[in-house]
Amino acid sequence: MTRNLRLAAIHSFFRFLATVDPRHLTHSHAILAVPFKRRPHRVAQYLERDEVQEVFRQIDCRTLFGQRDDALLRMLYNTGMRAQELVDLDVRHVRFSRPFTVLIFGKGRKERVCPLWHETVASVKSYLQTRSVRFTDAVPLFLNTDGNRLTRYGVRYIVAHRISQAAQRCPTLLSRSITPHTWRHTTAMHLLQSNVDLAMIRSWLGHASIETTNTYVEIDLEMKRKTLASAEKVLPKPKLPPSSWRANKDVLSWLSSL
């Protein structure tokens, strides 16, 4: 457990203590004033579109686990859901008729409905048909090798395994640590690059605050380049002093040859 996690637990206790026993209010406020340790803010990593495509190209959907991993990664990329939200899904949470949707239970058991692409639904259907599961069954959507509900660690292993396969043909994947949460960042970035409104992305991902969604704008280099290019058009061309013939090496070489 890290220092900040321990301090958060202590803060929680003294907030509770201050409400049940006002005699300790002054002492509680002193404890609550202890600040958290600052840590560097890391830039979120995400996959480029060609990297995502390469991951799916390397999955052999002729096998049961290939079908499962294809459906799982499509669901992650389509919805941007967290790993825990993914493993909590039951088959009945997916709507297999139009409009295709999935019911997601987020942090604090907050529900949200996310639309699904036809390709995602088709992949999930193919995987479930190999399990002889009805689309209305209250059974886990994704299973591990033992036939039990997949865990967050299982999802992390699947992502690492499929990234390792794709890295043989896509070397840019070798230098980064790709986790299930990286897929969540990838979904957010690709929605942003497709000009989807920030409020819609916030609803899509289940962010509690729009400020969390705004961080993706800061890391999109392509959008920064476009913004810079548009700013350059506003500025007038610089009035540079006329170039001197002494700075032209070709002229000096020509003069030396005379």
Secondary structure, 3 states (H helix, E strand, C coil): CCHHHHHHHHHHHHHHHHHHCHHHHHHHHHHHCCCCCCCCCCCCCCCCHHHHHHHHHCCCCCCHHHHHHHHHHHHHHHHCCCHHHHHCCEHHHEECCCCCEEEEECHHHCEEEEECCHHHHHHHHHHHHHCCCCCCCCCECCECCCCCECCHHHHHHHHHHHHHHHHCCCHHHCCCCCCHHHHHHHHHHHHHHCCCCHHHHHHHHCCCCHHHHHHHHHHCHHHHHHHHHHHHHHCCCCCCCCCCHHHCHHHHHHHHCC
